Amino acid sequence: MKDSDIRRYAELMKELDLTALEINENGVRLERTPIAVAAAPVSAPVQSAPAPSAKPAADDGCFVVRSPIVGVFYAAPAENAEPFVSLGDKIQQGKTLCIIEAMKMMNEITAEVGGEIAEICVTNGQVVEFGTELFKIRRA
């Protein structure tokens, strides 16, 4: 491989905010690891989907906190620890609500609004998909 090819690939990685680039006889694999973990074999352009955010639910007026990634939901920082939040807790914006483990990375999910925890929509250890409702927060 030529020096100019390596520089071109390095520039592509920087432009696309990639963390890995693998070239072999089977093709090319690009990888990007933003806040959430996403590894994408390239057969289509590399894109990251926008993270779902808290938004009002149509039926009860609560804000819904959705999972920004696929992973395992943990309500507490450790197995025998108290959960980050419980039903009825008054919280402020920025409060850690849970952890979602994705590819052995622990991702803290924080409250985008302050208020009261009106509903916890998932159980500890549950696998969640992108966009899964995690919490409903009744604004203060």
C-alpha positions in Angstrom: 0.0 0.0 0.0 1.3 3.4 -0.9 1.9 6.2 1.5 -0.6 8.4 -0.4 -3.3 5.7 0.1 -2.7 5.5 3.8 -3.0 9.3 4.1 -6.2 9.2 2.1 -7.7 6.6 4.4 -6.6 8.5 7.5 -8.3 11.6 6.1 -11.5 9.6 5.4 -11.4 8.3 9.0 -11.0 11.8 10.4 -13.8 13.2 8.1 -16.3 10.4 9.1 -15.2 10.3 12.8 -14.2 6.6 12.5 -12.3 4.7 15.1 -11.3 1.7 12.9 -10.7 0.9 9.3 -10.0 -2.6 8.1 -9.1 -3.4 4.5 -8.6 -7.1 3.5 -9.4 -9.4 0.5 -13.0 -9.6 1.7 -13.7 -5.9 1.5 -13.6 -2.9 3.7 -15.0 -2.5 7.3 -15.4 0.9 8.9 -16.1 1.4 12.6 -17.3 4.4 14.5 -17.6 4.5 18.3 -19.5 7.6 19.4 -21.0 8.0 22.9 -23.1 5.0 22.1 -21.3 2.1 20.4 -21.9 1.4 16.8 -19.9 -0.8 14.6 -20.9 -0.8 10.9 -19.7 -3.1 8.2 -19.7 -1.0 5.2 -21.9 -2.0 2.3 -23.9 1.3 2.6 -22.7 4.8 3.7 -21.8 5.1 7.3 -24.4 7.1 9.2 -25.5 7.4 12.8 -29.1 7.7 13.6 -30.1 10.6 15.9 -30.7 9.6 19.5 -34.3 9.7 20.6 -34.8 12.2 23.4 -37.3 13.0 26.0 -40.5 14.1 24.5 -44.1 14.5 25.6 -46.3 11.4 25.5 -49.6 12.1 23.8 -51.8 10.3 26.4 -50.6 11.4 29.9 -48.5 14.6 29.3 -45.4 13.0 30.7 -42.0 13.2 29.1 -40.7 9.9 27.8 -37.0 9.0 28.2 -36.1 6.6 25.4 -33.1 4.4 25.0 -30.5 5.9 22.6 -28.9 2.6 22.1 -29.4 -1.2 22.0 -28.2 -2.8 25.2 -29.0 -4.2 28.7 -30.8 -1.9 31.1 -29.5 -1.6 34.6 -31.5 0.3 37.3 -28.5 0.5 39.7 -24.8 1.1 39.5 -24.0 -2.4 41.0 -25.9 -5.6 41.6 -26.7 -5.0 45.3 -26.9 -1.2 45.2 -29.9 1.0 45.4 -31.5 2.0 42.1 -30.6 5.4 40.6 -34.3 6.4 40.8 -37.5 4.9 42.1 -41.2 5.5 41.3 -42.3 8.8 42.7 -38.7 10.3 43.1 -38.4 14.0 42.4 -35.4 14.5 40.1 -33.6 17.4 38.5 -32.4 17.7 34.9 -29.1 15.8 34.5 -29.8 13.2 37.2 -28.5 9.7 36.2 -31.6 7.5 35.6 -30.0 4.2 34.7 -27.1 2.5 32.8 -27.4 0.8 29.5 -24.6 -1.7 28.8 -23.7 -2.0 25.1 -20.7 -4.0 24.0 -19.2 -4.0 27.5 -19.4 -0.2 27.7 -21.6 1.3 30.5 -23.6 4.3 29.2 -25.3 6.5 31.8 -28.7 7.8 30.7 -29.5 11.1 32.3 -32.8 13.0 32.7 -33.3 15.7 30.1 -36.1 17.3 32.2 -36.7 17.7 35.9 -39.9 16.4 37.6 -41.2 13.2 39.2 -40.7 9.6 38.0 -44.2 8.7 37.0 -43.4 5.3 35.4 -40.4 2.9 35.0 -41.2 1.1 31.8 -38.5 -1.6 31.8 -37.1 -4.1 34.3 -33.5 -4.5 35.6 -31.5 -6.7 33.2 -33.9 -6.3 30.3 -32.5 -6.0 26.8 -33.7 -2.7 25.3 -33.8 -1.6 21.7 -33.1 1.8 20.2 -36.1 4.0 21.1 -37.5 1.7 23.9 -39.4 3.7 26.5 -37.4 3.6 29.7 -39.0 6.2 32.0 -42.0 8.6 32.1 -41.3 11.9 33.9 -44.1 14.1 35.1 -42.7 17.7 34.8 -42.6 19.7 38.0 
